[in-house]
Amino acid sequence: MSAYKIFSDKRKDITYPARQCSDMDELRGDIDQLDRLIVEFLSIRQGFMEQAAGIKQDRNLVRDQRRVDDVMTKVMAHAEKVGAHPKLVETLYRQMIEWCINYEMDVFDTTRASRKTDVISNTPRNKI
């Protein structure tokens, strides 16, 4: 049995209404729709990184290797369950996680810098 057959047999448990397309236009339309959903989910994940940057009190907490390992373990198990190619999932997730960490650090730095500026600009000045 080919790896492709093993992967496709597991996809039947995914709740997204994937269907067998009859031509390339229909197939491309479905891929475009799925891509829009993926981008929407990425935007939501980005929002969670922004929240995390606001919640964490120390920049050193942004990169959490235990959390990275935990996420990778979970997504790899889910990939196996639903028939996603493990190399695809691992490659995309490792790159996405690294991007998210860097983005969260940028947001952390930016929000802390703007808070300092706000505090400085709102500080009453003594008249001389």
C-alpha positions in Angstrom: 0.0 0.0 0.0 1.4 3.4 -0.9 2.0 6.2 1.6 -0.5 8.3 -0.4 -3.3 5.7 0.2 -2.4 5.5 3.9 -2.7 9.3 4.2 -5.9 9.6 2.2 -7.7 6.8 4.2 -7.2 8.9 7.4 -8.7 12.0 6.0 -12.2 10.7 6.2 -12.3 11.7 9.9 -11.7 15.4 9.2 -14.8 17.5 9.6 -14.0 19.9 6.7 -16.3 19.1 3.9 -13.7 17.9 1.4 -15.1 16.4 -1.7 -14.1 14.6 -4.9 -13.8 17.3 -7.6 -14.7 16.5 -11.2 -12.4 19.0 -13.0 -9.4 21.4 -12.3 -11.5 24.5 -12.1 -13.6 23.0 -9.3 -10.5 21.6 -7.6 -8.7 25.0 -7.7 -11.8 26.7 -6.4 -11.9 24.4 -3.4 -8.2 24.9 -2.8 -8.7 28.7 -3.0 -11.5 28.4 -0.4 -9.3 26.3 1.9 -6.4 28.8 1.5 -8.7 31.6 2.6 -9.6 29.6 5.7 -5.9 28.8 6.4 -5.1 32.5 6.2 -7.9 33.3 8.6 -6.7 30.7 11.1 -3.1 32.2 10.8 -4.5 35.6 11.5 -6.2 34.2 14.7 -3.0 32.5 15.7 -1.2 35.9 15.2 -3.7 37.5 17.5 -2.9 35.0 20.2 0.8 35.8 19.8 -0.1 39.5 20.3 -2.0 38.6 23.5 0.8 36.4 24.8 3.2 39.4 24.3 0.9 41.4 26.5 0.5 38.7 29.2 4.2 37.7 29.6 6.0 39.9 32.0 9.5 39.0 30.9 11.0 38.9 27.3 12.9 35.7 28.3 9.5 34.0 28.6 8.7 34.5 25.0 10.8 31.6 23.7 9.6 28.5 25.7 11.2 25.4 24.3 9.0 23.1 26.4 6.0 24.7 24.8 7.5 24.4 21.3 8.1 20.7 22.0 4.6 20.3 23.3 3.1 21.9 20.3 5.2 19.8 17.9 4.2 16.6 19.7 0.5 17.5 19.5 0.5 18.5 15.8 2.6 15.5 14.8 0.2 13.2 16.6 -2.8 15.0 14.9 -1.0 14.8 11.5 -0.7 11.0 12.0 -4.4 10.8 13.0 -5.8 12.7 10.0 -3.3 11.5 7.3 -1.2 14.7 6.8 2.3 14.0 5.7 4.5 14.3 8.7 7.3 16.1 6.9 4.9 18.7 5.6 3.4 19.3 9.0 6.8 19.4 10.8 8.4 21.7 8.2 5.5 24.2 8.2 5.0 24.2 12.0 8.6 24.6 12.9 8.9 27.6 10.5 5.5 29.0 11.7 6.5 28.6 15.4 9.8 30.4 14.8 8.1 33.2 13.0 5.5 33.5 15.8 8.3 33.6 18.5 10.1 36.4 16.6 6.8 38.3 16.0 5.9 37.9 19.7 9.3 39.3 20.7 8.8 42.3 18.4 5.3 42.9 19.8 6.7 42.5 23.4 9.4 45.1 22.7 7.2 47.5 20.9 4.5 47.5 23.5 7.0 47.9 26.3 8.7 50.7 24.5 5.4 52.5 23.9 4.4 52.1 27.5 7.7 53.6 28.6 7.2 56.5 26.2 3.6 57.0 27.5 4.8 57.0 31.1 7.6 59.5 30.2 5.3 61.8 28.3 2.6 61.8 31.0 5.0 62.5 33.8 4.3 66.0 35.3 7.3 68.3 34.9 8.4 70.6 37.7 8.4 74.3 36.8 11.7 75.9 37.2 
